[in-house]
Amino acid sequence: MAHAAELDPAMSLIRHLPNALTIARGLAGPVGAFMLLSSFSADDEAGAVGYGLAAFIILVLAALTDAVDGWAARQLGAATALGELLDPIADKLLVGAYLVAFVVIFRFDIWLMIPVAVILARDLTVTGLRLTSDKPSALAVTDTAKLKTGFQMAVVIAPFVVVMLGPHSPSTMELYALFWYAAVWFLAALTVWTGLPYWRAARRKTEHDE
């Protein structure tokens, strides 16, 4: 019994691991975006490569935690309402920060700013609905929203993969950029579409309360 009691503090600490991973993913967004911007403003090639590699590694590791934190919570029996609330917020911070960094890198190109603004507006709206709802479970993450998040992360990772597969000719880079812009526009449309169930749920609740 004494031995079991000694393990309780350790087990209690381990049970916080899923939420810690989720919070780390959210913090990784701004940190990785800063590294990405630093890569494009570096004075030498070594600095550019180093910062760019750091931004890529942070992004990939953070994206992996999106699956690990949920799995860990289920294995440890540590699923909580707080974790369910933090998980989608962390995803939005991660993806949103990198998208904003790309907008800056592409010199605020209007054809990139518009879809990114739509994505950010949708995510802020849905997050606001969750935070102000007295029943957050009614606005739980849908399966289509989970697929959308996976696609978001793939879109954000894609430019890093293209660069690592280089060097490319200017015409090839223009073609890759065109396809990537199209993917971001599709992502914006998908983001809005997956947001509709949340808005409908919030509207039904408002009508019910009235």
N, C-alpha and C positions, 0 to 999 in steps of 0.2 A: 504493500500500500504506500509506503514511504517513497519507494522508487517511482511509482506511478505519479505521486504528487509532485515529485521533482521534475517530471516530464511535462507537467501541465503548463508552466510558463513557456517552455520551448514550443509546445504544440500551439499555444495561443499566439505566439509570435509567427509561426509558420502559417497559421490561418489568415494572417494579414497579407501574405504574399500575393494573392490574386489582385487585391486592390492596389498594392504597391506597384505591381507590373502595369496596371492600368494607368495609374498616375504618372509613372515613368514614361509611358507612351505619349501622354499628353504633353509632358515637358520636353520630350524629344523633338516635337514639331518645331517650336521656335529655335531650339538649339541647332537642329539640322539645317533649318532654313538660313540661319546666320552663317553656318559653315558654307552653304551653297553660295550665298552672296559674297562671302569672303573669297571663294574660289575665283569668281569672275572679277574681283577687284584686286587680286593679288598682283604684286609687282614682278614676280618671276614665275616661270613655268613650274618649278618645284613646289612653290607655295600653292599655285592653282591646283595642281594635281593632288597635293596633300589635303587641302580643304575639301576638294571635290570628293575624294575618296572617303573622308570622314563623314561628309553629308550623306553619301551612299550607304555606308555601313550603319550609320544611325537610323536611316530610313528603313533598311531591311530588318534590322534587329527589332525596331519598334513595331513594324508590321507583323513580325512573327509573334510578338506578345499578344496580338489581337486574338490569336487562337489559343495561346498558352494560358492566358489569364482565366478564360472561361473553363478550359479543361481542368486547370488547377483548382478552381473554385468547386467544380463538381466532385473531383477526387477527394478533396479535403472536407467536403460538406460545408463549405464556407461561402456559399452563394448568399448575397445580401441585396437588399433593395438599393443600398448605396452603390454597390458594385454595378448593378444594372443601370443606374443613373449615370455613373461615371464613364462606363464603357463607351457609349456612343459619343460622349463629349470628348473623350480622349482621341477617338478616331477623327473627329472633325478638326481638332487642334492640330493633329499630325498632318492630315492632308491639306487643310486650309493654309497652314504656314508655308508649306512647300509651294503650293499654287501661287500664293502671294509673291514668294521669292522669284518664281518664274515670270510673273508679270513684270517685276522690276527688271529682271535680266533681259526680257524682250522689250524693254524701254516703253512700257505701258501701252503696248499695241492694243488698239481698241478692240480688235477681233479676238484678243485673248482676255482683255479686261471684262468684256460683257459676260461671257459664260462663267468666268471665275466669280464675278459679282453675283450672278444668279445662284451659283453653288453656295457661296458664303451667306447670302440672304436667306436661302432656304434652310441652311443648317442653323443659323442664328434663330430663325423663327421656330423651328421644331424644338430646339434646345430651350427657348423661352417658354414654349407650351409645356414642356416637361417640368421645368423648374417652378412654374406657377400653378401646376395642376395639383389638386389635393389627392388625386388618385393617379400617380405616375404609371401604375401598372396598366392603365387603360391606354397609355401611349407607348407600350413596350415596342422594342425594335422588331419590325416585321422581317420575314424571310427575304422579301425583295429588297429591303433596305440593306440587309446583310450582303446580298449579292452586289448591290450598288457600292458598298464600302470596299469590297474586294476589287471591283473594277476601278474605283478611285485610286487605290494604292498601286494597281498595275499601270495606270496612266501616269502617275507621278514617278514611278520607277523607270518607265520607258526611256526618257531622255538620257538617263545615266547609262543604260544598256547600249543605246546608240553611240554614245561617246566612247564607251569602252571597246566597241567593235570597230572603231575608226582606225585610221583617218578616212574621211569620206571626201569626195569631190564636192564643190559648192552646189552643183545641181542636185546631187544625191541628198545633201543636207536640206536643201529647200523642199525636196519631195518628202523627206522624213518629217520636216516641220509642218508641212501641209496635212499629212496624215495625223500628226499629233494634235494640231488645232481642231481637226474634225472630231477626234476622239474626245477632246475637252468639251466641244459643243454637244456631242452625244451624251457625255457625262452630265452636262447641265440639264438637258432634257430628262434624262433618267432620274436625276436628283429631284427635280420638280415632281415627276410622276410618282416617285416613291414617297414624296412628302404629302400627297393627297390624302392617304388614309389617316395620317395624324391630324390634318386640318379638319377632316370630316368628324373624327372622334371628338376633337375639341369643340366643334360646333354643336354636335349632338349633346354634349355635356352642358354647354351653355344654354341651349334651348330647354333641356331638362330642368336646370336650376331655375330658369325663369318661370 
